Amino acid sequence: MIRADVRGAGRRRRVRVAAGAAAVCALLLAGCAGSGGGPSPHGPSGHGPSGQTGSAGPSVPVPRPDHVVVVVEENKSFSDVIGNTSDAPFINALAAQGASFTQSFAVAHPSQPNYLALFSGSVQGVTDDACPKSFDAPNLGSALLAAGLTFTGYSEDLPAPGDTGCADGGYARKHNPWVDFAALPAAVNQPFSAFPGDYAALPALSFVVPNLAHDMHDGSVRDGDAWLRDHLGGYADWARGHNSLLVVTWDEDDNDQGNRIPTLVVGPQVTPGSYDERIDHYRLLRTLEDAFGLPPSGAAAGAAPIGDIWRTQP
């Protein structure tokens, strides 16, 4: 009985010592063999703060950028684009310069509900690409304007500012969610020809939607990559020196990879790397809302902002 008690006491002391060592390890975030918490040689592994896969890096509050441009491409899976340097050299160069998410997912099929999810935190009950639609729900554009900030959506081939038609040439309203929210002024709905050459004149946040030939919907990956290089390459270069971000994402995949899509975030606030945390349109929306101190919309309220890609200082 005495020997058993002594052994039991020893075991309890060893448990307490091990627990104390683990606590010190957690506080120091380094130095313990087998912790697996350090960055990879290619940048952070990026398990995000969502709790879905744990966290491998520190979560930093989303920094406030001067400008954000969000480009939405179409109907390509992750592997169609990332790693495809022959057809998408510009996009892959962007991926190397910023945060590239390897587990980014759209939320629905077909296109229209994904655009609505990214813009308003809800698919708004939409399950098709039918046009027109009209909603009075909270959304990113309205939240920006209410906060005294600026927003504009730029759609290639939109026939005229404020146009509410369903299609014209390569323009498709199903890819333009801001026109579906009646509370937004017509002035936020602009053709891409109005995108300013002086990037300092950009709104706080803007969306860019290429036409059907240039967003990879009807055209090829090569066509979309060349259009993005020619029309947003200058902004990507400028953003690096002007506290601004370029976000490139896709509405959905090609029904081949479980709706896994490329998503890139590029700018001076971003730690370059390949991040394998799971994100979706709601988490990306919440991140944009947090960047500007906005109330979250719809399902974004229950989504964690992306917090592990940011530098602690620009």
C-alpha positions as CSV (number, residue, x, y, z in Angstrom):
1,M,0.0,0.0,0.0
2,I,2.8,2.4,0.9
3,R,4.7,1.6,-2.4
4,A,1.5,2.1,-4.4
5,D,0.9,5.5,-2.7
6,V,4.5,6.6,-3.4
7,R,4.2,5.6,-7.0
8,G,0.8,7.4,-7.3
9,A,2.3,10.5,-5.8
10,G,5.2,10.4,-8.2
11,R,2.9,10.0,-11.1
12,R,0.9,13.1,-9.9
13,R,4.1,15.1,-9.6
14,R,5.1,14.1,-13.1
15,V,1.7,15.1,-14.5
16,R,2.0,18.5,-12.8
17,V,5.5,19.1,-14.1
18,A,4.4,18.1,-17.6
19,A,1.4,20.4,-17.5
20,G,3.6,23.2,-16.3
21,A,6.1,22.7,-19.1
22,A,3.2,22.6,-21.6
23,A,1.9,25.9,-20.2
24,V,5.3,27.5,-20.5
25,C,5.6,26.2,-24.1
26,A,2.2,27.7,-25.0
27,L,3.2,31.0,-23.5
28,L,6.5,31.2,-25.3
29,L,5.0,29.9,-28.6
30,A,8.4,28.4,-29.3
31,G,11.2,26.1,-28.1
32,C,9.3,22.9,-27.3
33,A,10.2,19.9,-29.3
34,G,7.3,18.5,-31.3
35,S,5.1,21.6,-31.0
36,G,4.6,21.9,-34.7
37,G,3.6,25.5,-34.4
38,G,6.4,27.3,-36.3
39,P,6.2,28.7,-39.8
40,S,7.1,26.6,-42.8
41,P,10.0,27.7,-45.0
42,H,7.5,28.8,-47.6
43,G,5.6,31.1,-45.2
44,P,2.9,30.3,-42.6
45,S,0.9,27.1,-43.0
46,G,-2.0,29.3,-42.3
47,H,-4.4,27.2,-40.3
48,G,-6.8,30.0,-39.5
49,P,-8.7,31.3,-36.5
50,S,-12.0,29.7,-37.5
51,G,-11.5,26.7,-35.3
52,Q,-12.1,24.4,-38.2
53,T,-8.4,23.3,-38.4
54,G,-6.8,24.9,-35.4
55,S,-4.2,27.7,-35.5
56,A,-0.6,27.6,-36.6
57,G,0.2,31.3,-36.5
58,P,-0.9,34.4,-34.5
59,S,-4.2,36.1,-35.4
60,V,-3.7,39.8,-36.0
61,P,-6.7,42.2,-36.3
62,V,-7.5,43.0,-39.9
63,P,-5.5,46.2,-40.7
64,R,-7.3,49.3,-42.2
65,P,-6.3,49.7,-45.9
66,D,-6.6,52.9,-47.8
67,H,-8.2,51.0,-50.8
68,V,-9.3,47.5,-51.6
69,V,-10.1,46.2,-55.1
70,V,-11.9,42.9,-55.2
71,V,-11.9,41.1,-58.6
72,V,-14.3,38.2,-59.1
73,E,-13.4,35.6,-61.8
74,E,-15.6,32.7,-62.9
75,N,-16.0,29.0,-62.9
76,K,-12.5,27.6,-62.4
77,S,-11.2,25.2,-59.8
78,F,-8.1,25.8,-57.7
79,S,-5.9,23.5,-59.8
80,D,-7.1,25.0,-63.1
81,V,-5.3,28.2,-62.1
82,I,-2.8,27.9,-59.2
83,G,0.2,26.1,-60.4
84,N,-0.8,26.6,-64.0
85,T,2.0,28.9,-64.8
86,S,1.8,28.4,-68.6
87,D,-1.8,29.8,-68.8
88,A,-1.9,32.0,-65.7
89,P,1.6,33.4,-65.2
90,F,0.4,36.8,-63.8
91,I,-2.0,35.2,-61.3
92,N,0.6,32.8,-60.1
93,A,3.0,35.7,-59.7
94,L,0.4,37.4,-57.6
95,A,0.0,34.2,-55.5
96,A,3.7,34.2,-54.8
97,Q,3.6,37.8,-53.7
98,G,0.7,37.5,-51.3
99,A,-1.5,35.1,-49.4
100,S,-2.8,32.2,-51.5
101,F,-5.5,30.1,-49.9
102,T,-5.4,26.4,-50.8
103,Q,-8.7,25.6,-49.1
104,S,-11.0,28.4,-50.3
105,F,-14.6,27.4,-51.2
106,A,-17.6,28.9,-52.9
107,V,-20.9,28.4,-51.1
108,A,-23.3,27.4,-53.9
109,H,-23.9,26.7,-57.6
110,P,-24.6,28.4,-59.9
111,S,-23.0,31.9,-60.1
112,Q,-25.6,34.3,-58.8
113,P,-26.0,33.1,-55.2
114,N,-22.2,33.2,-54.8
115,Y,-22.0,36.9,-55.7
116,L,-24.8,37.6,-53.4
117,A,-23.1,35.7,-50.6
118,L,-19.9,37.6,-51.0
119,F,-21.7,41.0,-51.1
120,S,-24.4,40.5,-48.6
121,G,-23.6,37.5,-46.4
122,S,-26.6,35.5,-47.8
123,V,-27.6,33.9,-51.0
124,Q,-30.9,35.7,-50.4
125,G,-32.9,32.5,-51.2
126,V,-31.5,32.5,-54.8
127,T,-30.8,29.1,-56.4
128,D,-30.5,30.1,-60.0
129,D,-29.2,32.8,-62.4
130,A,-32.6,34.3,-63.2
131,C,-32.8,38.1,-63.7
132,P,-33.8,40.5,-62.3
133,K,-33.6,40.2,-58.6
134,S,-34.3,42.8,-55.9
135,F,-33.4,42.8,-52.2
136,D,-33.5,45.2,-49.3
137,A,-31.1,43.3,-47.0
138,P,-27.9,44.6,-45.4
139,N,-24.9,44.5,-47.7
140,L,-21.3,45.6,-48.0
141,G,-22.0,48.6,-50.2
142,S,-24.7,50.1,-48.0
143,A,-22.6,49.5,-44.9
144,L,-19.7,51.4,-46.4
145,L,-21.9,54.4,-47.4
146,A,-23.5,54.4,-44.0
147,A,-20.1,54.7,-42.4
148,G,-19.2,57.7,-44.6
149,L,-16.9,55.6,-46.8
150,T,-17.1,55.0,-50.5
151,F,-18.0,52.0,-52.7
152,T,-18.3,51.4,-56.4
153,G,-18.8,48.3,-58.5
154,Y,-17.1,48.3,-61.9
155,S,-18.5,45.9,-64.5
156,E,-16.9,45.4,-67.9
157,D,-19.4,46.0,-70.8
158,L,-22.0,47.6,-68.5
159,P,-23.8,49.7,-71.1
160,A,-24.1,52.8,-69.0
161,P,-23.7,54.0,-65.4
162,G,-26.7,52.7,-63.3
163,D,-27.9,50.4,-66.0
164,T,-30.3,47.7,-64.6
165,G,-30.6,45.5,-67.7
166,C,-30.0,41.8,-67.4
167,A,-27.4,41.4,-70.2
168,D,-25.6,43.4,-72.9
169,G,-22.7,42.0,-74.9
170,G,-20.3,40.4,-72.5
171,Y,-22.1,41.9,-69.4
172,A,-24.3,39.8,-67.2
173,R,-26.3,41.2,-64.3
174,K,-26.2,37.9,-62.5
175,H,-22.5,38.8,-61.9
176,N,-23.3,42.2,-60.5
177,P,-24.9,41.9,-57.0
178,W,-24.9,45.6,-56.1
179,V,-27.5,46.4,-58.7
180,D,-29.9,44.1,-56.9
181,F,-30.0,46.2,-53.8
182,A,-32.5,49.1,-54.4
183,A,-31.2,51.1,-51.4
184,L,-27.8,51.6,-53.2
185,P,-27.6,54.7,-55.4
186,A,-27.3,54.1,-59.1
187,A,-24.0,55.9,-59.1
188,V,-22.2,53.0,-57.5
189,N,-23.0,50.9,-60.5
190,Q,-20.4,51.8,-63.1
191,P,-18.8,50.4,-66.3
192,F,-15.2,49.3,-66.0
193,S,-14.3,52.1,-68.4
194,A,-14.9,54.4,-65.3
195,F,-12.2,52.7,-63.3
196,P,-9.8,55.6,-62.5
197,G,-6.3,55.7,-63.9
198,D,-5.3,57.6,-60.8
199,Y,-5.6,54.8,-58.2
200,A,-5.6,57.3,-55.3
201,A,-9.1,58.4,-56.6
202,L,-10.5,54.9,-56.1
203,P,-13.3,54.3,-53.6
204,A,-12.4,52.8,-50.2
205,L,-13.6,49.5,-51.6
206,S,-14.5,48.5,-55.1
207,F,-15.5,45.4,-57.0
208,V,-14.3,44.6,-60.5
209,V,-16.2,42.1,-62.6
210,P,-14.7,41.4,-66.1
211,N,-17.0,40.5,-68.9
212,L,-17.9,36.9,-69.8
213,A,-14.9,36.6,-72.2
214,H,-12.4,37.9,-69.7
215,D,-13.6,36.4,-66.4
216,M,-12.9,32.8,-67.6
217,H,-16.6,32.0,-67.9
218,D,-16.6,31.9,-71.7
219,G,-12.9,32.7,-72.3
220,S,-9.9,30.7,-71.2
221,V,-7.7,30.9,-68.2
222,R,-5.1,32.4,-70.4
223,D,-7.5,35.1,-71.6
224,G,-8.5,36.0,-68.0
225,D,-5.0,36.1,-66.8
226,A,-3.9,38.4,-69.6
227,W,-6.9,40.7,-69.0
228,L,-6.1,40.9,-65.2
229,R,-2.5,41.7,-66.0
230,D,-3.3,44.4,-68.5
231,H,-6.1,46.1,-66.4
232,L,-5.1,45.5,-62.8
233,G,-1.4,44.9,-62.9
234,G,-0.7,48.6,-62.5
235,Y,-3.0,48.7,-59.5
236,A,-1.3,45.7,-57.9
237,D,2.1,47.4,-58.3
238,W,0.7,50.7,-56.9
239,A,-1.0,49.0,-53.9
240,R,2.2,47.7,-52.6
241,G,3.4,51.2,-51.9
242,H,0.1,52.7,-50.9
243,N,-1.3,50.7,-48.0
244,S,-3.9,49.0,-50.3
245,L,-5.0,45.5,-51.2
246,L,-5.9,43.5,-54.3
247,V,-8.2,40.5,-53.7
248,V,-8.8,38.0,-56.5
249,T,-11.3,35.3,-56.0
250,W,-13.7,33.1,-58.0
251,D,-17.5,32.8,-57.8
252,E,-17.5,29.0,-58.0
253,D,-15.5,26.1,-59.4
254,D,-16.3,24.1,-62.5
255,N,-18.2,21.4,-60.6
256,D,-15.0,19.3,-60.5
257,Q,-13.4,20.0,-57.1
258,G,-16.1,20.3,-54.5
259,N,-16.4,24.1,-55.2
260,R,-12.8,24.7,-54.3
261,I,-11.6,27.9,-55.8
262,P,-8.5,30.1,-55.9
263,T,-8.4,33.2,-53.6
264,L,-5.5,35.6,-53.3
265,V,-4.9,38.6,-51.1
266,V,-2.0,40.9,-52.1
267,G,-0.7,44.0,-50.5
268,P,2.0,45.4,-48.1
269,Q,0.0,44.3,-45.1
270,V,0.1,40.7,-46.1
271,T,2.6,38.0,-45.1
272,P,3.2,36.1,-48.4
273,G,2.6,32.4,-48.1
274,S,0.3,29.5,-49.0
275,Y,-2.4,29.2,-46.4
276,D,-4.4,26.0,-45.9
277,E,-7.1,27.2,-43.5
278,R,-10.6,26.7,-44.9
279,I,-12.3,30.0,-46.0
280,D,-15.4,30.8,-48.0
281,H,-17.2,33.9,-49.3
282,Y,-18.6,34.6,-45.8
283,R,-15.2,34.7,-44.2
284,L,-13.9,36.9,-47.0
285,L,-16.8,39.3,-46.6
286,R,-16.3,39.4,-42.8
287,T,-12.6,40.2,-43.3
288,L,-13.5,43.1,-45.6
289,E,-16.1,44.4,-43.1
290,D,-13.6,44.2,-40.3
291,A,-11.0,46.1,-42.3
292,F,-13.3,49.1,-42.4
293,G,-15.0,48.7,-39.0
294,L,-18.4,47.7,-40.5
295,P,-21.1,45.7,-38.9
296,P,-21.1,42.2,-40.4
297,S,-23.9,41.2,-42.8
298,G,-25.9,38.0,-42.7
299,A,-23.9,34.9,-42.3
300,A,-20.7,36.9,-42.1
301,A,-21.7,37.7,-38.5
302,G,-21.0,34.1,-37.6
303,A,-17.8,33.8,-39.6
304,A,-14.3,34.5,-38.3
305,P,-12.3,37.2,-40.1
306,I,-9.1,36.0,-41.7
307,G,-6.5,36.9,-39.1
308,D,-3.3,35.1,-39.7
309,I,-2.1,36.6,-43.0
310,W,-1.5,40.1,-41.7
311,R,1.9,41.6,-40.8
312,T,1.9,43.0,-37.3
313,Q,3.2,46.2,-38.9
314,P,2.9,47.3,-42.6
